[in-house]
Amino acid sequence: MKILITRCNGYIGLHLCKMLKEHELHGLDIHKTSASKFLTKYYSINIDEPYFLPQEYDVVVHLAALVRVGESVKEPTRYYKTNIVGTNNTLLGVKTKEFVFGSTGAAATPTSPYAISKLKAEQDVVEYCE
């Protein structure tokens, strides 16, 4: 199975790479190099900008997001752009059969720009996958 993990250098992404090491893993993150030794291919991108990956994946696990609630209150536009536009760029730029979206319980009762951005991204994923 060929799997793409966005934010593969993050805490969850690194652990997921280790757990799925028997599969062909591709990673995508904002850093120049990957911290995971389990990746077959690595892409360093700006998630806020449109991008297109040439191959198709069996599964995309989308973990890329800004996640600090307090910071989101101070920089709401940055959070909306990264979490909503970044998710849309991934939906449009990667061919996949399955899309797994890492969200948050905060989206159930959105009271911060972070939670609002994750809820909107969830809605976009559902709409895109229907």
N, C-alpha and C positions, 0 to 999 in steps of 0.2 A: 504494500500500500504506500502511495506517495502522499505525504502530509506536509503542509506548509503551516508553520507556527509564527504568527506575528508577535513581536515583542519577545522573541526567543531568548533575549539576554536578561529578562526580568526574572523575578523570584519563581513565579509559577511556570514561566516558559522554560527555564533551565531544568526544573524538576520534571516537566512534561517531556522534554527531550530525552532525559535519562530513562523515563518510564517507557517511552516508545522507541527506544534505540534499535529494535529489530526491524523497524520500517525505514523506508527511504525518507529521511527528514530534510526539509529545506526550511531555513529560517529567514526572517525578515525583521530588521530593527533599524534604529536610527544611528547606531554606533558603527564605526568603520570596520570593526572586526567582531567576530562572534566569540562569546565566552563558552559556548558548548562544543565539546569535542565529538558530539554525536551527529552533527549535521553533514549531509552530503553536499549541500549548496547553501550559500549565504548571500543575502541581498541587503545592502545598506542603502536605505532610502529616506526621504523626507515624507512621512505619512500624510502630511498636509497637501502634498502635490500629487497630481494624477500620475499613475504609473501603470505599466502593463507587464506582466510576466508571461513569457512565451509558452510555458507548458501548462498542462491541465493537472489538477490535483484531485485525488480521491476525497480529501478532507482539507479544509482550511480551519485552523483554530485561531480565532482573532482575539488576541489579548492586549493589543496595543491601545493605550489610552493614557490620558492624564488622570490622576486619581486622588489628588489632595483636596479635600473639601474646603478648607480654609483658603487655600490658594485660589480655588475656583471662584470664591466670592470676590477676591481682589482682581482676578483676571478672567472674567466670564467669557469674553470673546475668544480668548486663547483656548479655553476648554471646549466651547462650542465648535470651534474650527477643528481642533484635533480630534475630538471624540465623535463628532457627527460627520464632518467632511472626511476625516481619515477613514472611518468605517465605510462610507460611500465609495471612496477611492479604492478600497480593498474589494468591495462587492463588484465594482465595475472593472477593476484591473486584473482580477485573478479568475481564471476558469476553474470551477470546482463542481463536484457532484453534491457535496455536503458542506455546510457552513456552520461552525460551532462558535457562538459569540459569548465571550466572557463578560458578564454584566455585573450588577450589584443589587443587593437588597434595597439600597437607597432609592432605586428607581420606582419602588412600590409607592412611596410617598415622597415625591421629589420636592425638597425644600432648599436645595442649593444648585448653583449652576452645574456642578459636577453631576448631581443626580438627574437634573433635567437633560443634560447632554447624553447621559447613558440611556435614559428612557427614550429619547428621540432616536438614538442610534438603534435601540431594540426595535422600535416601530419600523424603521427603515429596513432592517434585516428581515422582519416578518413580511413586509410588503414586497421586498425584492424576491423572497423565496416562495411566494405564493404562486 
